[in-house]
Amino acid sequence: MKYHKMLGLLALAAVALLAVAATASATTPTSPKGTVYTGTLKGSSEGHAILHDTSGLGVTIECNGSLEGKVEAHGSGATAKGNVSTLSFSNCTNNWSVTTLKTGSAEVHNIAGTENGTITSTGAEVTTKQSTTGLHCIYSTSATDFGTATSSTVTGGNATVDISATVSRTGGSSGFFCGSAASLTGSYKLTTPATAYIDA
C-alpha cells in the first residue's frame, strides 16, 4: 500500500519538478538567476522516496525515481506550470513494481519573500503491483498539495522538490489491501538545469 502511494507521490514529484517556479500574480522560473528558463527539467530521487501505507497493514515501500518535463506557462498574471513527459520508478522494495499510467501536470506558487514555491499536482496516476500475489492499487492526484520546491538559493546547488503529500486511492484491489490513501516523503534533485529559482 505504501508503495502504491509512494509511486503516486513520486509521479507528483516529477510533475512538481517540471513546474519549478510560480506565483499567482507573476511567475518566472529562472536559471541562472535572473534569466527566464523554459527549457527541459530533469530530476532524480535523492536516496529513496518512501511510501507510508494508511491501510493498517504496516507496509513501507521505497523506490528510486526519475522524471522529465518542460515549463509550458509562466509570467505576469500566470502560474508556472507544465506537463510531465517522463516518470519512471526502479529498484522498489518488498517485491512491488510501480507503473505510471498518466504523468499529469503540476504548478508551483511562489512563497512570499523567498525563491521557493509550493507544488500542486493534478492528473498523475500510478499503479503498484505485488509480484507474488498480483494485487495492485491505483493512486491519483487532483489539485493535490505535493510539497515544496526549494531553490538553489537555499540548497547552495541543485534545486530540489521536497515531498510531503497524501495521495488518494482511485482504483485497484480491495480498500482494505490498498487503503484509502497513502503518504509520501522524499526528495528529488533537479539535475537539469543545474540551478533553479522561483521568482515572483
ZASE-719902 format. One line per field, with one value per residue: residue in one letter; x negated, y, z negated of N, C-alpha, C in turn. Coordinates in Angstrom, 2 decimals. Atoms other than C-alpha are relative to their C-alpha. Example, Ala and Ser with C-alpha at 12.3 -4.5 7.8 and 13.67 -1.06 7.14 Angstrom:
# ZASE-719902
type (A,S)
npx (-0.89,0.82)
npy (-1.19,-1.19)
npz (0.00,0.06)
capx (-12.30,-13.67)
capy (-4.50,-1.06)
capz (-7.80,-7.14)
cpx (-0.90,0.77)
cpy (1.20,1.09)
cpz (0.00,-0.73)
//
This chain:
# ZASE-719902
type (M,K,Y,H,K,M,L,G,L,L,A,L,A,A,V,A,L,L,A,V,A,A,T,A,S,A,T,T,P,T,S,P,K,G,T,V,Y,T,G,T,L,K,G,S,S,E,G,H,A,I,L,H,D,T,S,G,L,G,V,T,I,E,C,N,G,S,L,E,G,K,V,E,A,H,G,S,G,A,T,A,K,G,N,V,S,T,L,S,F,S,N,C,T,N,N,W,S,V,T,T,L,K,T,G,S,A,E,V,H,N,I,A,G,T,E,N,G,T,I,T,S,T,G,A,E,V,T,T,K,Q,S,T,T,G,L,H,C,I,Y,S,T,S,A,T,D,F,G,T,A,T,S,S,T,V,T,G,G,N,A,T,V,D,I,S,A,T,V,S,R,T,G,G,S,S,G,F,F,C,G,S,A,A,S,L,T,G,S,Y,K,L,T,T,P,A,T,A,Y,I,D,A)
npx (-0.84,0.85,0.73,-0.92,-0.14,1.28,0.16,-0.84,0.66,1.19,-0.49,-0.30,1.26,0.47,-0.78,0.40,1.29,-0.21,-0.53,0.79,-0.06,-1.31,-0.75,-1.28,-0.01,1.13,0.77,1.15,1.07,1.25,1.24,0.44,-0.82,-0.28,-0.22,-1.19,0.31,-1.17,0.52,-0.32,0.34,0.25,0.31,0.09,-0.21,1.16,-0.33,-1.26,-1.29,-0.55,-1.45,-0.51,-1.35,-1.01,-0.97,0.18,0.80,1.37,0.98,0.74,0.74,0.94,0.39,0.75,-0.86,0.51,-1.06,0.39,-1.11,0.36,-0.83,-0.82,-0.72,0.58,-0.04,-0.91,-1.39,-0.12,0.63,1.01,-0.50,0.48,-0.36,1.13,0.13,0.55,0.07,0.41,0.30,0.83,0.58,-0.95,0.15,-1.15,-0.56,-1.01,0.41,-0.82,-0.16,-0.70,-1.09,-0.11,1.04,-0.64,0.61,0.25,0.24,0.70,-0.35,1.07,-0.19,0.36,1.25,1.01,0.09,-0.54,-1.40,-0.82,-0.30,-1.31,0.01,-1.31,-0.03,1.02,-0.61,0.96,-0.49,1.03,-0.38,0.78,0.41,-0.35,-1.45,-0.72,-0.82,0.47,-0.73,0.16,-0.08,-0.07,0.03,-0.97,0.29,0.57,1.19,1.05,1.20,0.66,1.14,1.03,0.89,1.45,0.42,-0.04,0.82,1.38,0.36,-1.19,-1.30,-0.62,-1.42,-0.11,-1.34,-0.78,-1.31,-0.94,-0.61,-1.21,-0.15,-1.13,-0.29,0.85,-0.52,-0.91,0.37,0.77,1.36,0.67,-0.21,-0.70,0.99,1.36,0.84,1.30,1.06,1.22,0.54,0.51,0.98,0.03,1.32,-0.09,1.28,0.86,-0.57,-1.35,-0.59,-1.40,-0.08,-1.32)
npy (-1.19,-1.17,-0.11,-0.53,-1.44,-0.59,-0.13,-1.12,-1.21,-0.20,-0.56,-1.39,-0.66,-0.24,-1.11,-1.19,-0.43,-0.62,-1.35,-0.48,-1.40,-0.56,-0.85,-0.29,-1.29,-0.09,1.23,0.05,0.92,-0.51,0.77,-0.40,-1.01,-1.20,0.36,0.85,1.36,0.74,1.22,1.30,0.22,1.41,0.20,1.37,0.07,0.02,1.12,0.62,-0.58,0.97,0.02,0.44,0.51,-0.38,1.09,0.68,1.21,-0.33,0.21,-1.17,0.31,-1.03,0.11,-1.06,-0.56,-1.07,-0.69,-1.00,-0.80,-1.31,-1.12,-0.34,-1.26,-0.80,-1.42,-0.88,0.41,1.44,0.93,0.83,1.37,0.80,1.41,0.92,0.86,1.30,0.35,1.40,0.47,1.20,0.55,-0.09,1.07,0.84,0.70,-0.80,-0.80,-1.20,-0.37,-1.27,0.06,-1.37,-0.82,-1.17,-1.33,-0.61,-1.44,-0.43,-1.35,-0.58,-0.27,-1.41,-0.32,1.03,0.48,1.35,0.04,1.14,0.77,0.66,0.98,0.41,0.94,1.05,1.27,1.11,1.26,0.82,1.42,0.94,1.02,1.37,0.18,-0.68,-1.08,-1.30,-1.17,-1.16,-1.27,-1.14,-1.33,-0.98,-1.22,0.56,-0.66,0.99,-0.27,-1.29,-0.13,-0.74,-0.58,0.11,-0.97,0.72,1.21,-0.29,0.79,0.37,-0.18,1.27,0.08,0.70,0.57,0.28,0.01,1.09,0.29,0.82,1.22,-0.15,1.27,1.13,1.05,-0.41,-1.13,0.44,0.28,-1.20,-1.17,-1.08,-1.00,0.29,-1.18,0.19,-0.93,0.20,-1.18,0.13,-1.03,-0.39,0.08,-0.94,-0.69,0.21,-0.82,-0.44,-0.92,-0.32,-1.45,-0.61)
npz (0.00,0.08,-1.26,-1.00,0.16,-0.25,-1.43,-0.39,0.45,-0.82,-1.25,0.29,0.12,-1.35,-0.53,0.72,-0.51,-1.31,0.13,1.13,0.38,-0.27,0.90,-0.64,-0.67,-0.94,0.13,-0.89,0.33,-0.54,0.09,1.33,0.67,-0.78,-1.40,-0.12,-0.47,-0.49,-0.61,0.59,1.40,0.29,1.40,0.49,1.44,0.88,0.86,-0.39,0.34,0.95,0.05,1.29,-0.23,0.99,0.14,1.27,-0.17,0.39,-1.07,-0.49,-1.22,-0.41,-1.42,-0.65,-1.02,-0.85,-0.70,-0.99,-0.48,-0.53,0.45,-1.15,0.25,1.06,-0.30,0.73,-0.01,-0.28,0.93,-0.66,-0.06,-1.13,-0.03,0.19,-1.17,0.39,1.41,0.10,1.34,-0.06,1.23,1.11,0.99,0.38,-1.17,-0.67,-1.16,-0.17,-1.40,-0.18,-0.95,-0.51,0.61,0.61,-0.11,1.30,0.02,1.21,0.44,0.79,1.42,0.15,0.68,-0.26,-1.38,0.07,-0.38,0.36,-1.20,-0.11,-1.09,-0.51,-1.12,0.05,0.40,-0.01,0.54,0.62,-0.09,0.80,-0.97,0.38,0.12,-1.07,0.54,-0.45,0.46,-0.87,0.73,-0.92,0.60,-0.51,0.76,1.23,0.56,-0.15,0.77,-0.19,-0.92,0.73,-1.00,0.16,1.01,1.28,-0.01,-0.32,-1.18,-0.77,0.63,0.37,0.29,1.28,-0.02,1.21,-0.64,0.19,-1.30,0.14,-0.81,-0.92,-0.65,0.37,0.87,1.05,0.83,1.17,-0.42,-0.47,0.83,-0.71,-0.41,0.45,0.16,-0.62,0.37,-0.75,-0.66,-1.35,-0.33,-1.40,-0.60,-1.12,-0.03,1.16,1.07,-0.34,0.97,-0.20,0.20,-0.02)
capx (0.00,-2.70,-4.49,-1.35,-1.02,-4.66,-4.58,-1.73,-3.62,-6.74,-4.75,-3.62,-7.15,-8.11,-5.32,-6.40,-9.92,-8.61,-6.95,-9.75,-8.67,-5.45,-3.24,0.38,-0.33,-3.74,-5.60,-9.11,-11.28,-14.89,-18.23,-20.75,-19.34,-17.65,-17.39,-13.96,-14.12,-11.62,-13.76,-13.64,-13.63,-15.14,-15.34,-16.18,-15.38,-17.88,-18.02,-14.55,-11.05,-9.24,-5.58,-3.64,-0.56,2.66,4.45,3.07,1.00,-2.19,-3.87,-6.56,-7.98,-10.96,-11.84,-14.33,-12.74,-13.44,-11.42,-11.49,-9.28,-9.17,-7.92,-5.00,-3.43,-4.77,-4.90,-2.86,0.65,-0.10,-1.00,-4.19,-3.11,-3.96,-3.17,-5.38,-6.68,-8.51,-8.13,-9.98,-10.46,-13.04,-14.55,-11.41,-11.40,-9.04,-8.56,-6.50,-6.65,-5.36,-3.97,-2.95,0.47,0.67,-2.10,0.23,-0.75,-1.98,-2.10,-4.12,-3.18,-5.89,-6.23,-6.25,-9.65,-11.53,-12.62,-10.86,-7.37,-4.50,-3.69,-0.28,0.19,3.16,3.85,0.91,1.87,-0.26,0.39,-1.58,-1.65,-2.81,-4.81,-3.86,-0.11,0.82,2.60,2.45,3.50,4.05,3.44,4.20,3.70,6.26,5.13,3.10,0.67,-2.58,-5.35,-7.88,-10.20,-13.37,-15.53,-19.28,-19.48,-18.61,-20.39,-23.54,-23.48,-20.79,-17.19,-15.07,-11.48,-10.85,-7.87,-5.28,-1.96,1.14,2.44,5.92,6.56,8.81,8.76,7.17,7.63,9.85,9.87,8.51,5.48,4.73,6.08,7.95,4.80,1.07,-1.51,-4.78,-8.01,-11.29,-13.30,-14.05,-17.12,-16.96,-19.93,-18.80,-19.11,-21.99,-20.39,-16.78,-14.81,-11.14,-10.90,-7.80)
capy (0.00,2.42,1.64,2.42,5.81,6.48,5.89,8.30,10.81,10.26,10.95,14.12,14.94,14.64,16.98,19.38,19.47,20.36,23.48,24.59,28.25,30.10,32.71,33.60,37.20,36.87,33.66,33.41,30.31,31.36,29.65,31.05,33.58,36.44,34.59,33.18,29.40,27.48,24.51,20.87,19.93,16.65,15.24,12.10,10.94,11.57,8.29,6.71,8.06,6.40,5.42,5.10,2.91,4.00,0.62,-0.54,-3.39,-1.56,-1.87,0.57,0.67,2.57,3.28,5.21,7.58,9.93,12.46,14.84,17.69,21.27,24.61,25.44,28.51,31.34,35.10,38.04,37.01,33.32,30.33,28.46,25.04,22.21,18.66,15.75,13.80,11.01,9.34,6.15,4.07,1.38,-0.84,-0.83,-2.88,-5.58,-7.24,-4.39,-2.64,0.80,1.78,5.28,5.33,9.11,11.61,14.54,18.16,20.42,24.05,25.98,29.06,31.31,31.52,35.22,36.60,33.57,31.97,28.73,27.53,25.27,22.49,21.23,18.09,17.16,14.18,11.99,8.30,5.33,1.70,-0.53,-4.30,-7.01,-9.53,-12.62,-12.02,-9.78,-7.39,-3.80,-0.32,2.83,6.31,9.66,13.36,16.13,19.60,17.71,19.57,17.84,19.59,22.38,23.38,24.50,26.87,26.84,29.88,27.57,24.39,26.10,23.86,21.95,22.89,20.16,19.06,18.11,15.79,15.71,14.59,12.44,10.74,9.22,5.65,5.67,2.01,-1.39,-4.17,-4.01,-0.96,-2.98,-4.05,-0.71,1.69,4.88,6.97,6.99,9.49,10.01,11.59,12.07,14.45,14.86,16.75,18.73,17.81,19.98,22.90,22.90,25.73,26.92,29.68,30.58,34.31,36.34)
capz (0.00,-0.95,2.20,4.18,2.68,2.86,6.55,6.91,4.89,6.92,10.02,8.35,7.58,11.17,12.14,9.47,10.79,14.22,12.85,10.62,10.37,9.92,8.32,8.95,9.88,11.55,12.23,13.56,13.35,13.76,14.41,13.95,11.53,13.34,16.67,17.61,18.08,20.24,21.18,20.14,16.47,15.33,11.84,9.89,6.39,3.62,1.79,1.82,1.98,-0.93,-0.88,-4.14,-3.83,-5.56,-5.37,-8.69,-7.22,-8.06,-4.66,-3.58,-0.09,1.23,4.87,6.94,9.42,12.31,14.27,17.19,18.35,19.56,18.22,20.50,18.88,16.75,16.49,15.22,14.26,14.89,12.76,13.62,14.81,17.14,18.18,17.18,20.16,18.36,14.96,14.08,10.95,10.26,7.58,5.47,2.28,0.93,4.36,5.73,9.09,9.98,13.36,14.43,16.12,16.50,15.90,15.18,14.73,11.96,10.99,8.46,6.44,5.06,1.30,0.50,-0.44,0.91,4.17,3.17,4.05,3.07,5.53,6.67,8.79,10.99,13.23,12.20,11.90,10.93,10.25,7.90,8.20,5.84,7.86,5.87,5.48,8.40,6.05,7.21,6.20,8.26,6.86,8.46,7.83,8.24,7.16,4.56,2.29,3.10,1.24,1.65,4.50,2.76,4.80,5.32,3.04,0.14,1.23,2.43,5.50,7.36,6.65,5.02,4.70,1.08,0.94,-1.81,-0.34,-0.72,2.44,2.77,3.94,7.01,8.07,7.84,5.28,2.20,-0.02,-2.95,-0.99,0.59,-1.99,-1.08,-0.70,-1.19,-2.38,-0.58,-1.71,0.06,2.22,5.92,7.10,10.34,12.49,15.44,15.13,12.67,10.66,10.49,8.77,8.33,8.83,8.05)
cpx (-0.87,-0.69,0.89,0.00,-1.29,-0.19,0.79,-0.68,-1.22,0.41,0.26,-1.30,-0.53,0.70,-0.45,-1.30,0.17,0.45,-0.73,0.01,1.37,0.51,1.25,-0.05,-1.13,-0.90,-1.17,-1.05,-1.29,-1.16,-0.89,0.87,0.14,0.25,1.17,-0.38,1.28,-0.44,0.47,-0.46,-0.18,-0.36,-0.08,0.09,-1.33,0.27,1.28,1.18,0.67,1.51,0.47,1.46,0.97,1.02,-0.14,-0.84,-1.48,-1.06,-0.65,-0.75,-0.88,-0.43,-0.96,0.90,-0.70,1.15,-0.56,1.24,-0.48,0.95,0.77,0.82,-0.67,0.21,1.03,1.44,0.21,-0.70,-1.03,0.49,-0.58,0.47,-1.25,-0.04,-0.48,-0.02,-0.39,-0.38,-0.76,-0.48,0.90,-0.14,1.29,0.70,1.15,-0.60,0.94,0.02,0.79,1.06,0.21,-1.02,0.54,-0.74,-0.20,-0.15,-0.61,0.36,-1.11,0.40,-0.54,-1.29,-1.11,-0.10,0.42,1.47,0.72,0.45,1.37,-0.03,1.43,-0.17,-1.09,0.67,-1.02,0.65,-1.16,0.48,-0.95,-0.31,0.45,1.51,0.80,0.90,-0.58,0.88,-0.30,0.22,-0.08,-0.09,1.03,-0.13,-0.54,-1.23,-1.12,-1.23,-0.56,-1.13,-1.00,-1.07,-1.47,-0.54,-0.10,-0.96,-1.48,-0.50,1.24,1.27,0.59,1.51,0.11,1.44,0.58,1.45,0.84,0.74,1.15,-0.05,1.24,0.34,-0.91,0.69,0.84,-0.54,-0.85,-1.46,-0.74,0.07,0.64,-0.96,-1.37,-0.76,-1.36,-0.97,-1.25,-0.45,-0.50,-0.97,0.05,-1.44,-0.10,1.17,-0.78,0.47,1.38,0.57,1.45,0.19,1.44,-0.14)
cpy (1.24,0.20,0.62,1.51,0.70,0.23,1.20,1.29,0.29,0.65,1.47,0.78,0.36,1.20,1.28,0.54,0.74,1.43,0.76,1.49,0.56,0.93,0.40,1.29,0.15,-1.19,-0.04,-0.99,0.52,-0.96,0.42,1.11,1.23,-0.27,-0.97,-1.35,-0.72,-1.30,-1.26,-0.06,-1.50,-0.14,-1.48,0.01,-0.01,-1.08,-0.62,0.90,-1.08,0.14,-0.58,-0.39,0.39,-1.10,-0.73,-1.26,0.26,-0.24,1.32,-0.42,1.18,-0.25,1.12,0.55,1.07,0.61,0.99,0.75,1.35,1.06,0.49,1.27,0.71,1.46,0.76,-0.47,-1.48,-0.81,-0.82,-1.44,-0.72,-1.43,-0.84,-0.95,-1.40,-0.15,-1.48,-0.34,-1.32,-0.42,0.17,-1.20,-0.79,-0.66,0.74,0.72,1.19,0.39,1.29,-0.16,1.35,0.86,1.28,1.31,0.56,1.50,0.39,1.45,0.52,0.20,1.39,0.19,-1.00,-0.25,-1.46,0.02,-1.22,-0.68,-0.65,-0.93,-0.39,-0.99,-1.05,-1.28,-1.11,-1.23,-0.79,-1.45,-0.87,-1.20,-1.41,-0.26,0.62,1.12,1.34,1.12,1.16,1.26,1.16,1.32,0.90,1.25,-0.38,0.80,-1.03,0.23,1.37,-0.10,0.91,0.47,-0.20,1.00,-0.68,-1.18,0.27,-0.76,-0.27,0.29,-1.37,0.12,-0.86,-0.44,-0.24,0.05,-1.20,-0.20,-0.97,-1.24,0.15,-1.30,-1.09,-1.00,0.59,1.14,-0.40,-0.19,1.28,1.17,1.10,1.06,-0.44,1.31,-0.31,1.07,-0.30,1.29,-0.35,1.16,0.30,-0.06,0.90,0.92,-0.19,0.83,0.47,0.84,0.29,1.47,0.51,1.40)
cpz (0.00,1.33,1.03,-0.11,0.33,1.48,0.47,-0.35,0.85,1.31,-0.23,-0.07,1.35,0.57,-0.64,0.54,1.31,-0.13,-1.06,-0.27,0.26,-1.07,0.72,0.79,1.02,-0.23,0.97,-0.50,0.62,-0.22,1.17,-0.56,0.87,1.47,0.10,0.60,0.42,0.67,-0.72,-1.45,-0.20,-1.47,-0.35,-1.51,-0.74,-1.03,0.53,-0.33,-0.84,-0.09,-1.33,0.18,-1.11,-0.24,-1.33,0.10,-0.29,1.05,0.41,1.25,0.39,1.44,0.38,1.10,0.83,0.77,1.00,0.46,0.47,-0.56,1.22,-0.18,-1.16,0.36,-0.80,0.16,0.27,-1.07,0.78,-0.04,1.20,-0.11,-0.18,1.19,-0.36,-1.51,-0.07,-1.44,0.10,-1.38,-1.20,-0.93,-0.19,1.19,0.67,1.20,0.10,1.47,0.10,1.08,0.67,-0.72,-0.63,0.23,-1.40,0.15,-1.34,-0.30,-0.92,-1.45,-0.26,-0.79,0.22,1.50,0.06,0.42,-0.54,1.28,-0.09,1.21,0.38,1.14,0.04,-0.50,0.12,-0.58,-0.58,0.00,-0.79,0.87,-0.35,-0.06,1.14,-0.49,0.44,-0.51,0.95,-0.83,0.98,-0.77,0.67,-0.84,-1.37,-0.45,-0.04,-0.86,0.34,1.02,-0.70,0.97,-0.32,-1.01,-1.36,-0.01,0.23,1.20,0.84,-0.79,-0.31,-0.12,-1.26,-0.19,-1.39,0.44,-0.41,1.31,-0.18,0.88,0.86,0.73,-0.48,-0.88,-1.13,-0.85,-1.19,0.38,0.36,-0.97,0.83,0.52,-0.48,-0.14,0.59,-0.47,0.81,0.66,1.39,0.25,1.49,0.51,1.24,-0.24,-1.31,-1.20,0.45,-1.13,0.36,-0.32,0.10,0.55)
//
